[in-house]
Amino acid sequence: MRIAINCADLDHNRIDGTRVYIKECLNRFGAFDNSNIFTLYHKIEFNPELKPKIYSNYQDRPIPYPFWWVQTRLGFELNYTLPDVCWMPIQQVPFLAERKTKIVITIHDLAFKYFPQHFPLRDRLKLDFFTETAVKRADKIIAISEATKSDILKFYPKTKPEKIKVIYHGVDAENFSRKTISEKSRKVLKKYGIKARYLLYVGALQPRKNLETLVKAFEKLKESGDKKIQLVLAGVPAWKTKKLLEKIENSAFKKDIILTGKVSFEDLPIIYQKAQIFVFPSLYEGFGIPILEAWASKVPVIVADNSSLKEIGGEGVLKFETRNSYDLLKKINILLKHDIIKKELIEKGTKNLAEFNWEKCARETLNFIKS
């Protein structure tokens, strides 16, 4: 069998959950299957931090092209080589791909349907158009959570439920649980300007992440007298960040709000492990890999009570009313003041990790692609 895979996202500088997912699957496909041929299509060269393991039955195939790469260059290549199946781990397919080639897509989320105002107009229109055509054309669909599957059936009701399979993401639990010598930890924290106990968020800075609610809750926490605590927002600005950045700049506690910018893979586990609480306040998520990373780091987790966050979090997280900064503050104080509750939550989160691992994700994904 000849399996084509769109890996173009692994060329990008910005690292997010989708790109980690692609890399982790590719790191394992070749170990599970050494008889079939995998062709990895991308544009130029892999981001060194996202470069997957290359097995003997992998063909690394960079094919540069200046615009509409999926629809033009990749589409032409698929029609020329006619692979048996093509995995598109993004919400897009080449329109002109021959029907002889089976198409399997991964749908990560449909946030643009729920919160169109949080996306640049051009991006939203592209997502809307490409996702609809991808869902129609795909022979099979991978949804990364039951919540995402429900959203697919809600917004694309003509989709047959039996062609959708839910496959959960995983986490490199060993990497996030590995302890680091104290001196290295101190250097990492100093590097990012972290000087005290802190609440942590990890992810892109964009409106859907609901970070203004987190900042409001943090301000209330500081006003209540907790002077020696910081808020660390570990991630890079994505889009429409002006309002958030202005709120931080105008905050009376802006010196205690740390914007780390890009955090390296090497530093990230330390940033997690040293946090008092991990807060994921997003308005909507297709999955939420940072929840797993925090669990593996033995950090208690608070999430907004919506979408896949309550599905993935289960009993291993505290939930707050999504836009209610007072309720978020209440949950933060519970964990800061009650060590027993904090310990119980960490234990539940650690136990939940057994359900989420990249080996399981990659094996189920490959089997579904080949079936």
Beta strands, then each sheet from edge to edge (+ up, - down):
strand 1: 2-6
strand 2: 37-42
strand 3: 58-62
strand 4: 85-88
strand 5: 102-107
strand 6: 140-143
strand 7: 164-166
strand 8: 197-202
strand 9: 229-234
strand 10: 257-259
strand 11: 277-280
strand 12: 301-304
strand 13: 318-320
sheet 1: 3+ 2+ 1+ 4+ 5+ 6+ 7+
sheet 2: 10+ 9+ 8+ 11+ 12+ 13+
end
